[in-house]
């Protein structure tokens, strides 16, 4: 039997009530009317907040939730006493008390590039059961996919320079900080400043020092000397507390003292000011002090656009610490002046039900075409050119292909059948995917739209259902 890694245990002991109210009211009504047929719900993203691709992330936590969801007696007692659901029946309480998912989950592995409207997760099970997962699944998948994608974009423009996650203190809460570190590592960050994320996920953790450390001492030089004494093998000095140029000169003094002891100053960090001009001046000071190997790291409201601007302008920067705009998935584009809500519009929709021995595709029609859905359980085929670059995807009906679809079995009949890779392996999966995506889809300004088509069978089915619905209405 396959096992989930310990990192999946990032969850409260009991999260069964992490549901929106309507998931319970629908469940009660379904139970009362004996409407609990097997159906399939499909998770997908309607659009991409920024750029031309997404990196799927969060599956590990979702599967842990699905397989371990149990309603405790305290949960059930609270539900029965709550004024919000005074009509909840003892029989439905018993249904929840005995809940255990026994259906199937197919999904794309984490680190896979996905596009709008493509199925990312298919969950098949009893109707009451699968709807209980909606809120948790959307919360986890939408957030981690957003952050993994942002991280990938940042790493891509950094041109091989090292990138760190510094976003915990600006994340939207405790869980967001921890899961942001996970997702940003999937996207390509080399390490995180958040130590607990390393404990959970075995992500390398890093850090330098704060302005407070320097302000606590009589002099900046003395502060640098104290820090170098304690961390001689990993000394990176923050040089902008008072005067960045003077701070760089003090760093040279420390670097020369360390060299005399057989040690080496690893680098300096800039956290404010004109990073372009300051990095050039600091590089000159370090080089003149015979510290050509010392790196210059930058932080302070960085994202892919600012990093791209700095590097194209010739900033001699060797690495970046990215905080606010990574952990929140900020979408502002200074090139176009466009911005938007930092959220991924992922949804979880009913696409198929089984009635007797008949499988019935379902879908949603809307005057707002962006809110319409594709019917039936679906699979995705990815096509490549002779050099293994991705050239197009096709969304097709589930039974159109026997193998090589992007969605693979994760859970079958309630049992885990997938061996989750390590987070480092997922990061490599992301790197391989992004490397296979042509550069025209990765540019920051007006990236080319990656082609996604529907199979002829899926198009025919969709049109057939639309015609049927319209005839019934008329």
N, C-alpha and C positions, 0 to 999 in steps of 0.2 A: 504494500500500500504506500502511496506517495504521502509525503509529509510537508506541511507548511513550515517555512523557517521561523525561528523565534521572532524575527523582526516583524512578522505579521501580527504579533501579540500587542501591537500598539493600539489598545482599545480598552475602554473601561471594562470592569468585570461583567457588567450587565448593561447592554445597550439596546435591549429589545424595544424600548419605547422611543428610540431614535426614528420616529415615524411622523409623518404629517397626519393630522386628525382624520383626513378623508380615507386614508388607507385602512383605518379601523372601521369607519362607518360603512365603507363599501364592503369590507369583509363581513361585517354583521349582516348587511342586506343580502349579500351573496349566500351566506350561511342560511339565513331564514328562508330564502327562495330556492335552496338546493342548486345554486348556480356556482359550481366549483370545478368546471371542466379544465382539462389540461390546455394551457395556452403558452405562447411564446411572447416575451417582451424583449425589445431590442433597444440597446443603448447606442446612441450615435450623437454626433455634434452637427448642429444645423449650419454653423458657419465658423470661420476662423477669426478671432479678434484682430490678429495682426499677422501678416505674412501669408505664405501659400501652403503650409503644411502644419500638422500637429504630431506630437510624440505621445503615444498612449502611455499612461502611467496611473498606478493606483490599484491594479488588479489584485495584488497580493492582499491588501487590506480588505477589499470587497469580498474575496473568497473566504477569508477568515470569518468575516461577519456572517456570511450566508451559512457556513457550515457549523457555526457555533451559536447561532441565534436561539435563545431559549427565554421564555417568559417565566420569571421567578414568581413565587407566591406573593412576594411584596408587590411586584408589578401588577399582578392580577387583582390583589386586594385593593390597590390604589385605583385601578380602573373601575372596579365595581363601586367604590365609594365616591368616585369623582363626579361632580355635578355636570361635567362636560358630556359624559356619556351615561346618563341615568338609565337608559334603556338597554344597556348591554346585557345579553342574556346569559344565564348560567351555562347553557349548552355551548355558546360561542366561547365563553371563558375556558371551558374544558378543551375546546379545539385548540385554543392558544396554549393552554397548559401542556398539551401533548405535541406541540409543534416540533417538527424536524423536517428539514428540506430533503426531499428524495428525488429531485428532478435532475436536469442536465444543464451544464453551463459550457458554452463554447465562447472563446474570446481570442482576440489577437494578443500575442505576448507583449509584455511591457517593453518599451523601446522601439515599437513598430511605428513607422510613419503611417498616419491615417488622414483621410480627407473628409470634407463635409458629406453627410448623408450615408457614409459607409457604416455598416454595422461593426461595432467594436466589441460588444458583448451581446450574445443571445442567451436568455435564460428561459428554459422550458420547465414548467411545473404546474401544479394546481393554481388556479386563478387567485385564490385568496393568498396563497403562499408567495407567489412571485411579486405581488404588489407591495408586500411588506418591505421589500428591499429597496424600493424606489428612492427614498430620501437619502439613505446612507450611501447608496451607490452613486447617486448624482453628486452628493457633497464631496465624496472622495475622488471620483474619476474626473469631475470637472476641474477641481482644484489642482490635483497633481498633474493632469495633462497640460493645463495652462502653464504651470511652473516649469515642467520638463521642457516644454516647447520654448518658453522664454530663455531658459538656460542654454538650450541648443543654439538658439539664434545668437546669443552673446558669445558662446564659445566659437561659433563659426566665424564671426567677424574678428575674433582676437588673433587669428592666424597662428595658432599653436602656443600662444602665451598662456601662462598659468592663470586660472580663474578660481576664485574662492567665493563661497556663499557666506555673506555677512548679514543676512536678512532677518535673523530671529527677532530682534528688538523692534522691527517695523512690521512684522507679520501680524495678521489679524487674529491673535490669540495663541494660546499654548500649543494646541494641536496643529494649527497652521504652521507655526514655526518649525516644529519637528518634521512634519510631512513636506514642508517646503524644502528642507535640507535634503530629504530623501529624493524628491522629484528633481531638484536641481542637480544632484549627483547623477541621476539617470540621464539628464540632458547634457552632462559633460563637465560640471564643476569638479575641480580636483579635490576639494576639501570643504569643510564647513567650520565656522567658528563655534557652533553649538555642540557642546560636549555630549549632551544626552542623545543627540542624533547619532553620534559615533557609537555610544553604548548600544542603542537599538539596532543600528544598521551597519556597523563596522565601516563607517565613513571616516577617512582621515580627518582629524581636527587640527586647526591652526589658530594662531593668534600672535599679536605683537604686544603692544602696550597702549595705554590710554593717556590722554593729556593729563588726567588726574595724577598719574604716577610721576609725571615731570613737575607738576605744580606743587606736589607734596614736598619737594626737595629744594634746598637753597639755590641750586643751579641746574640748568639743563644738562650741562656736561657731567655733573655728578650723578644725575638720574641715569644718563646713558651708561655711565661707568658701572653703576649698581646693577643695571639690567644685564649688561654684558658679562658681569661676574657670575650671575646666576644661570644665564643661558648662553654659554660661550659657543655652543654648536648650532644655535638657531637665533642669532641676534639680528632682528630687523627693527630699526629705530624709527619712531614717529617723529618727524623733524619740523612740524608746522605749529607747535604750541605757541611760540612767540614770533620768531622771524625765521622763515623757511631757509633763507640763504645762510644765516648764521647757524641754524640747526644742521645744515649740510656740512658746514665746516667743522662743527663739533663731532659729527659722525665720522669725518675723516680722522680726527684726532683719536677717536675710539678705535677705528679700524686699524690705525697704525700701532696703537698700543696692543691690540689683540694679535696682530701679526708678529710682534716681538715675543709673544707667548706661544707662538705656533698655532694660533687660532685665526679665524677669518670672519669679518663682518659680512653677513649674508646680504643685507640690503637696507634700504630706507623706505619709508612710506609717506606719501603725500596725501593729505586728507582735506585740503581746502585750497582756495585760490585758483589762479589760472594754471591749470595742470599742464597745458601745452608749454607755456613759457617757463614755468618753474621746473618742469622735468628736464628741459634743455639746459637750464642753468645748473641744476643739481648734477646732471650727468657730467658737465664740464668740471665742476668742483671735485667730484669723485675721481674722475680720470686724472686730473692734475695732482691729486693726492695719491696716485698710484693704486687706486682701488677700482680698477676697470672691471673686476669680477663682481663687484657689489651691484645688486639689482635695484631697480626703482619700481616700487609698487604704488598703485594709485587706488584711492577709494573716494567716496563722496558723490552720491546721486548719479552713479554710472548706470548705463544700460547699453544695448547694442548700438544705438545711434551715436551716443557720445563717445564710446570706445572707437567706433568706426571713424568718427570725425578726428579724434586725437591721433590715431595711427596714420590716417591719410595726410595729416598735417605735419607728420614727422616727429611726433612725440616719442622720445626714447624710453618707452615704458616696457617693463618686462612682465608685469602681471597686474591683476585687478581684483579688488574685493568689491563685490556687488551686493548691495543691501536692499533698500526700499523697493526699487523698481524690479528686482527679481522676486522677492518674497510676496509682492502684491500683484505681480504680472502686469505692471503698468503698461498701457498701450499707446502713450503719446508718441507721435512721429514728428520730429522737428523739421524733417524734409518737406512734408506735405502740410504740416500744421494740424493734422488730424489726431484726435484722441478718442477714447471711449471708456466704457465701463470695464474694469479689470475682472472679467468673468467669462467663462467659456459657456456658450449656449448649448450645452449637452442636454439631451432629453432621453426619456425612457418610455417607449411607446409599445402598445399592444399591436402585434402584426399578424397573429395567427391563433386559431383555436381548433380544438378537436371535439367533434360532436359525433359520438358513436364511432363508426369506422371512417368518418369523413373529416378531412382536414380543410378548414375554411380560412382563407386569407382575409385579413381585416386591414383597414387603413383609415386615415383621417383626411377629409377634404376641407380646404379652407379657402376663402376668398383671398387671404394672404398666402400666396403660394409657398412662401418660406415656411409656413406652419403645416403644410400638408405632409403626409408621410407615405413612404413606399410600402406596399403590402407584402405579406408573407415572410417566412423565415428566409434569410438571405446569406449569401457567402460573397467573398470578394476575391477576384483574380487579379494578380499584378503581373504586368508584362514588362519584359526587359529587352534591351537591344543586345547585339552580340558582345558588347563590352560589359554587360550586366548592369547598365544604367536603367533606372526605371523610366518607362515611356508612357504608360497609361494604366489605369485600373478599370475594372469592369465589375459592377454590382450585378449579381445574378441570383436566380432562385437556388435554394439550398441543394436541390438534387441535380443541378446542371453539371456539377463537377464532382468527381470522386475523390480527388486529392489536390494538393497544392493550393488550396484556399488559404487565406490569411487567418481565418478563425480556426482554432484547434480545440480539441476536447480538454476541458479543465476539470469538470465534475461530471460523473455519469451515475445516474440513479442514486444521487446523494453521497457518492464516494469520490474523494479526490483522486484523480488519475494523472495529474500533471506534477512533475517535479519542478518546483520553482527554482529558477537560477539564483545565484548570488547577485547582490546589487551591482558588483563590479561586472559580472557577466551581462547584466541588463544594460549597463553603460556601454559596453562593447557592442551590444546589439544596436543601440542607438547610433553609435558612431558608424557602424556598417550601413545602417539605413540611410543616414544623412549623406555618407560618402557616395551612395548609389543614386542619390537624387541630383539631377543636373543642376549646375550652378544657377541657371536662369530662374529656378524656383526658389533660390535662397537669397537673392539680392534683397536689400532693405527697401529700395525705392522701386515700386511697381514691379514686384516679382511676377513672372509668368504663371498663370493659373495651370496647375497640374490637371491633365484631362482625366475625368471620371465619367464613364458612360454606363448606361443600363443595357443589359442583355436584351435581345429581341423578345425573349419569352417574358421577361419582367415588364418590359414596356407594354406588351400585348395584354398581360394580366392587369396592369394598372388601368389601361384604357377600357378594358372590359368591365372592371369594377366601377369606374367612373360613369360609364354609360348606363350600367345597371342602377346605380344610385340616382342618377338624373331622371331615368324613366320612372323610378318609384316615386320621386318627388312630384313629377308632373302628373 
